[in-house]
Structures are given as C-alpha cells and as structure tokens.
Amino acid sequence: MKKIAFFNPQGNFDKNDSHLTEHPDFGGQLVYVKELAKAIVSKGIQVDIITRQIIDEKWPEFSEPFDYYPDSPNLRIVRIPFGGKKFLNKENLWNHLPKYVEGIYGLYKKEGSFPDFVTTHYGDGGISGVLFLEKTDIPFSFTGHSLGAWKLEKMLNEGFSQEELERKFKFSVRILAENLAIKYSSFVVCSTSHERYVQYSHKMYNADPYSNKFKIIPPGINSKIFNPKPQKDDKIIENYLNNVLSSAPKERQKLPFIILSSRIDRKKNHIAVVRAFLKNKNLKENANLIIVVRAIDDVIKFANEKDSEESEILREIINEGKKEIGNSIFFLNISNQKSLASLYRVAAKRNSVFTLPSHYEPFGLAIIEAAACGLIVAATKYGGPVEILSDNKELLFDPENIDDIANKLYIALTKYNTSQLIELSRKYTWESTANKYLENIDKVLKNSLEINKKQLQDDIRKFISYFNIK
C-alpha cells in the first residue's frame, strides 16, 4: 500500500491550523482527520487530505491548490475547486459534491496514479466515496463523526418544525448520503460501542451494527501537545490568566477552576454549567468558572454587536451571570491547542476541573486531552464519555439536570486529585488508531471487491436526482 486519500469536503486544512475549533465546520472532525493522517504517514504511507479550494478574502489561508505540514512532508493537503469560490457551510455543499469527485478523479488521472484506498469522513465525505467508487472501483471506509438521524430526532423533540430543519440542515439528503456510505463502504469506523450498537441501530439507517462491517476504533490525542510536562508557553498563559483574575476579589484569585473550553455552540450546552455554578453555593464558593472563547478579545462587545449563534449564546451567559462576570466567571481568549494545553497544565496546579456538558457527545476526545494535562474531568452521561469514564461513573452527569451537574462538579472538585485521571489518556493514541485503520484496510485490499455496479449506479442516481443535477 503506497497511498491513502482522505475525503473531507467541509471546513479546510492548512499548515497553521487556521480557524481550527473556531467554526462548526472546523471542529473535532478536522483534528481527527489531521492527526490520523499524520499517524498513517509516519508508517511510510503517502496521504492526501482532499478538501475544497476557497478563494475568499475572509478565508485567505485556503486559496492555494496544495499545502503541506512541515513535520509531515508525505502528507499533502489537496484543495479541489468546486461550489464557487466563496466559503460555504457544510449544509450548502451537498449538490456540489459530484464536481468535487470529478475534480479528484481528474487530479489523479493527470498525475498518473490513484490511491490504493480512501477514508471518508462525515456524510459528505461518505457519499463522495460512493461516487468515487463508481468511477474507479477503489474501496473506501466511512467514519460518520456524527449522524444526522439523531440530531434530527432531538431537534424535532425540542419543537422545531420538519420544514424548518430541512431548509437549514438538509437532513433528508444527509441521511440518504449516510445510508449510501454505510451500504457501499468496505467498513464503518465507530469510536465507541455506543456509536456502533445504538447510534447505527436508528430506524432511519439501513444498517446491521452487529455485522463485521462495523469496527470500533477509538481516536487518540496528540500527546506531544496534551501532556502534564511543563512547557515554556505555560508561563505566558499563567500570566494572562492572573491578569484576567486581577479584577476578582483577592480571596477568589487563588481558587481552582471549572473549565468550559468547547466551541461556543448550542449543542455543547455551556449555559447549563453556568446555571449550575450560579445555583450551587458550595461550587461557587470553592471555584471560579472559566469559559474559553476563540479569537474574541472583548466578549461583551462581541456579544452585543454580532448577530450569530455564538454571540447569542454569549449574551445568554452574560445575562445569566450578570454581576459575577469578572468576579467568579471569566472569559479567556485561547486560540490554539498548545495554548489550551498550557491552560490545562496551569489550572491542574490548582486541582481544577474540566467539564464537557454536551446534550450528546459522540466521543469526547476533549476529556482525554484535559485528563492528559492533569485536570479532573466531569462530563455528560450521553455518548462516548460513558465509556471513557466507565471506571469513574460518579463523574458523569445528566446535562439536562442543573442540580446533577452541580453535584458531580463538586464531587470532582473535592474528591479527586489531578493525578488520578492522567493514566486514562495513555489508552488513546493516534498511533493505535492508525494501526487499527491500517489493519482493516489491509484486509480489504487482500480480497477482491464485489460491487453490484447496476445497483450502485441506481443509488447514485437517487442522490443526484435529489438536486436535479444534470
């Protein structure tokens, strides 16, 4: 095996990790793809991450057709022009994906060699793998990262109308794409047994999660960044933190922290922790609440002047916190993973707690990153954290129950110390993830690929006809 291609049409990649975790399309999925690709490259295999070329003054980092990571010369970022020049959210990419695949096919035909295998990511990458399979007979794997059926079901239960959700999120085409990716992939990668046996058993999926097609392959963390060993940048972050805390009463300036560092996104449920913190006297008296933002220096100004989901959530937090902002609740502008790891190490010296209160968390890599730096962790009981914290179930909470959140955070703060969970992180490495991917890819490549071409073409026509693409 000489070359593997990664299909990831949404978001983008560059050598500086620009915008990473600052936008919904630049979240954990991109970290996963980048780190897995680097780990595979370290095995002597060439890798292309294939995404979209963007020629947009607001996104200048993604205009060149190729880019490279300095530490991984055999890892190439390939940007295919499709869907116009401007940045598009992932929900608006679906009808442009045939052009994406045509561009990939044209590139490899021009270069005179094709990849041996393709890994596809999210529904848009998955359906692209189906289209590429029809053109080339090159097999692919599918990693869903998150599944549309569960998000649709949850939002319908919250009172949103089917028409409104379809208009905004294109759920019908997303679920169709996921089903076709499941059907035609050589194997489906799941991060947890819950993802395999529960999520893929949803009635909207034509899947048998008990079949051998489904593989449980947990992701890893970048242990070069997330580890307990002090780094030179830690002092910079510590000084910044102390400066932010200087507005608080002196008796509060040395307290441990409860840290929220997920992207400011409705599904991450920041407001529940804010309410739990404010309601619980013991919690508030014994800790400060830190909310990490990205590329926002003045949170109050941003919240009042911008019109976005992020600003709306921050306004809610500010209105809820009122006088506690700058007293016991603080915002920190942390813009990259190295600085975030420094914050975790600095906070760990105070026996601080990281929390992940998502309504649902597919895996929960952030828990492992925080634990690797020495933080205590407490998280949602819905999704991957249940398996990550299977030996520490008293650190799991119901994200819809304010009192349960507060109680579990207080347990984490008072009953655990920073050394207890570091061992947790040693189970999750990208090298292990890469090895398991490669084991399964090798098995696929050793066997002849059997495809019902007529059925495949009929299914592709269903996808294409959804947009009336001629």
N, C-alpha and C positions, 0 to 999 in steps of 0.2 A: 504494500500500500504506500503510495507516494504522496497523494494529495487528498485533502478533505475540504469541502466547501461548507460554509455555514450560511444559511439563508435567513436574514434578519432585515426585512424591508423597512421596518419602523425605526424611529429615532435616528441615531447615527453614531459613528465611532471616529475618533481621531487620536493622535499620539498624546494629546494633552488631557484626554477625558473631558473635553469641554461639555458643559451643561449636565454632566452626569448627576443624576438624582435631583436635578432642579425642575424637571418637567415630567409629566406622567409617562411620556414615551422614552424617557431616559432613566428609567428606574432599575430595579434589581435584575431584570432580564438582561440588560446590556452588560452589567457587571458579570453576570453568569456567563454570557457568550464570550466576553473578552478573556476572562480568567480560564475558562475551559479551553479556549483556542490556544492560549499561551502554554497551558499544560500539555496539550497534544503536540504542539510544535517542539517542546522540549524533548519529545521522544524521537525526533528526527523526521517528522512528517510535515510537509508543507500544508499551510492552511490559508484559505481565503475567507474573510468575513465579507459577505456581499450585502450591501445596503443601498441607499439611494443618494444620488448626487443632488445637492441643493445649492442653487445659485441665488442667494437671498442675502441682502445686506445685513439682515438681522441674525443670520446664521453663517457668517463668513468662513467658518472653520471647515465647511463640508463641500467646498466648490471644486476641489481637485478630484480627478477620477481615481487616483490611488493615494494611499497613505501607508505609513509603517510605524510600528512601535520600535523605538531604538533598542530595546532589550530583547526583541524577538524578530530578527531580520527575515525569518522564513514565514512570518505572519503578515499577510498583505490585507489591507482594507481596500475593498473594491467598491466604488460608487457608480451605480448604473443610472443614467439619466432616464427618468420616466415620471409621468404625472405632472409635467411642467417644471418650472424652475423653483418656485417658492416652497417653503416648508409646508407640509401637510400633516395634520394629526393622523394617527393610525386609522381612525374611523373613516377617513376620506381616501385611503389608499386602495381599497378593495378592487374597484373597477379598473385600476391601472396595473394590477399585478401581471396580467398577460404580457404587457410591454416590458415589465421587469424581467420576466423569464426569457422573453425574446432577446433582451439585452445581454443576459448571462450566457445564453446559448451562442449568440454572436461573438462575444468576447472569447470564449473557449475555442470556438471554431477558428477564429482568427489566429489565436495563439498556437493552435495545432495539437492541443491536449486538453482532456477533460478530467475532472476529479474522479477518484475511484468511488467516492461516497459523499452523500450530502446529509448534514444535520439541519433540521428546520426548527424554527422557534416561533411560538405563538401561532394562532390560526392563519395569519397572513403568510408567514414563512412556510407553514404546513401545506397550504393549498399551492404555493409556489413550487414546493417539492413534488406535488402531484402533477402539475403542468410540465415540470422539467422531466419527470419520469416518462411521461408520454412521448416527449421529444427524443429522449436519449437512452431509456432503459437503465438509467443509473439509480440505484436504490437509495432510499433516504430513511432517516429516523425522524420522529416527531416528538418535540418537547413542548407541551402546551403552556407552561408557566402559570397561566390562569385560564379558567374555562368559562365561556360565555353563558352557558345554561344556568350556572349557579348565580352569577351576577344578575342575570335577567330575573330569575325567580325571587331573589332578595329584593330587588328594586320594585317589582310588582307588589310584593308583600308590604312594602313601605308606602304604597299608594300611587306610584307613578303609573301613567296610562301606557298600554302597549304601544299605541301610536307614537307617543312622545319618545319612548325609549328606542323604538325602531328608527325614528328620524335622527336621533342623536348618536346612537351607538351601533346601528346596523346589525342588530343581534341575529336576524334571520340568516344573513349571509355569513356571519361569523360562525354560527353553529353548523351551517352547511359545510363551510371550509374545514372546521374541526372534524366533522364526521368523515369527510373525504380523506383528510390527512390520517386519521385513525385507520381507515379501511385500506389505504394503499401503502402506508409506511411499513418498513421491514420490522421495526419495533418502536414502541411508545415508551418514552422515559418519564417516570414518575419520581418525585423527590421523596415521597413518603408512602407508607402502606395505606394511609387515609386517602391520599390522592388516587391511588390505584383502585382500591376496593369500594370507596364511597363516591368520590367525585365522578369517576368514569362510569359508575352504575346509574347515573342520572337518566331518567326516561327519555331525554332528548338525544341521547347518544346511542348509536347502534354499535355497542361495544360489549365485549365479554372480558372484563378486567381479570378474570381468573385464567385466561388463556396465556400461553407462553409469550405472546407478543408483548405483553406489558412487563417492563423491567423497573425495579426500584433502584435508583441510583441517586443517593443524596449529593447535593452540591458541597463545595468546600469553601474555605475562606483563604484570603491572601495572608498567610502567616508572616510574610515579610513586613506587612503593614500592621496587622492586628495581632499584637503580642504584648506581654507585660514588661518587656525590656525598655527602660527609659531611653528616649531619643532626644536629640538636640532641640527639635521643634517643640518639645513638651514645655519648655520654659516660656517660649513665646505665647503659647496658648494659656499657660498658667497666669502670666502677666495680664493677658487680655481678660481672662476670667475675673481676676482680682479687681481689675479696673471697672468691669461691669458691676461687680458686687459692692463697689465702694458707696453706691447710693443707699444701700441697705443699712439698717441699724447694726452697730458693731457686734452685738450678740448673735446676729444671724450670718455674719460673714464667714464663719468657720464651720457652718453646718454642712452635713453631707447633702447630696443632690438626688433628686429623682429626675432622670433624663429622658426626654422625648426627642428622638432625632430622626424619625421617619419623615419622608416628604410630606409637606402640608397638603393633605388630600383627604376628602371626606371619609373615604373607607378606612383611613388609618385611625380615625376616632380620637384625635387629640383632646377634644372638648370633654370627653368622659373623664380623663385623668385630671384635667383642670378642675372639674366639678368635684371629683373625689378628694383632691388635695384641699380644696377650699372648705369642704364639708367636714372633713375629719380633723378634729383639733389635735390629736396626737401626731398625726402625719405632718400637719402644718408647723407644729412647734419643734419638730425634730429634723426637718429637712427643708431645703429650697427646691423649687421646681424650675428646671432648665428646659427651654424649648428651643431646639436648633432650627434655624432658618438658613437658607442658602442664597447668597448674593443679594441680601437685603440689609442695608446698614441701619436704616431708620424704619423700624417695623410699624410704628404708629402712623407715620406719614404714608407708608406703602398701603396700610390697611384702609386709610381714609381716602386715598386718592385713586387707587387702582380698582378696576372692575374685573375680578376674576374669582374663581373658586378659592384660590389661595388667600386672596385679600379678604374674602367673605369669612372664611374660617378664622383668620387672624382677628377680624373685627369682633367675632363672637367671643374669642378668647379674651380679648382686651375688655369687652363689655362685661364679661363674666368676672374677670379678675379685678377690674376697677382699681381700687387703691393698692392692691397687692402687687401690681406691676411695678417693678423696681424695688419692692420691699421683700417679697418672698417668691415672686415669679419673675423670671428673667429670660430674655431672648439673646441667643448667641448666633452670630453670623459665621458659620463654619462651611467652607466652600469646597473642601476636597477630603478624600478618605484619609490621607496622612494626618491632616489637622483633626479629623474626627477621632482617629485612634489616639492622638495626643490628648484630646479632651477626656477620652475614656480613662487613660492612664492617670491623668491628673485627678480626675474625680474618684478613681479607685482608691487613692491615698486617703480619702475621707470615708471610705466604706459606702460608696454611693450605689444607687440602683438604676439600671436601665429598664425601661418598660416599653412594651410593644402591645398597644391596646386595640389592634385592628378588629373590626367586626368579624373578619375572617382573614387568616394569613396562610397562603398556600404552603410556604415552608417556614420562613423565619430566620433567614441567614443572619439578619442583624443581631439576633440574640446571641449567636455563636461568636460573631465579631466582638460584641461587647464583653462577653464572658472571657474571651481570649486575652483581653486587655486588663482583666481583673475585676470587672464590675459584677455585682449581683444582678440577676435578671428576674423580671416577673412579666408574664405575658398572657395574651388571650388564650382561652382554652379551646378555641375553634380553629382547627387546621394543624399545620406542621408543628407548632410549639408543644403540642401534647406528646409527640414522640421525642422531641429534643429534650424536654424536661420530664421524661417519664419516671425518673428517679427522684424528682423534686416536685411532686404534684401540688404541694401547697403554695407553689409559686405561680400557679395557673388561676386565672380569674374569668368570670363572665363579663365580657366587655359591655354588656347592656346594663349591668348592675353596679351602680356607683359605690354602694357600701362594700360589695365584694372586692372591687378594685382597690378601695382604700385599705381594707383589712389585709389583703395579700401584699400590697406595697409596704405596709407597716411590718408585716412578718419578715419580708425580705430585708427591710432596713434594720430590724432589731435582732433577728435570729440567725442571720447568715453573715459570713465574712467574705472578703474579696478573694480569698484563695480557694474557696470551696468549689467554684464552678470553672476554674481555668482548665481543669482536666477535660471538661466537656468538649472544648474546642479541638482537642487532639484527635478526635474521631472523624473530623470533617476536613479533608484536604482536597485541593483541586487535582493533585497527582492521583489520588484514589479515584476521584470522579472520572478523570481522563482514562485511567486503566480500565474501568468498567465499561465506558463507552467503546473503547478500542476492542475489548474482548468480544462485545456483541457485534461490532462492525466486522471483525474477522470472521465470525461465524456466518454472517450474512454473505460475505464475499466468497466463502468456500463453497457455497451452494448456488445452484443455478436459480435465477429469478423467474418465478412463474407469474405472469400477468395476463389477465383477460383483457386484451387490448380493446376489444369492442366495448366491453363494459366500462373500461376506463375512459374511453372517448365519449361514451354516452353520459357518464357522470360529469366530465369536464364541460360538456355542452349545457348541462343543467346549471353549472356555476356561471358560465359565460352568458347564458340567456337571462340570468338574473339582472344583468345590466344592459341587455340588448346590445352587447358589444358586437360589432360587425367585423 
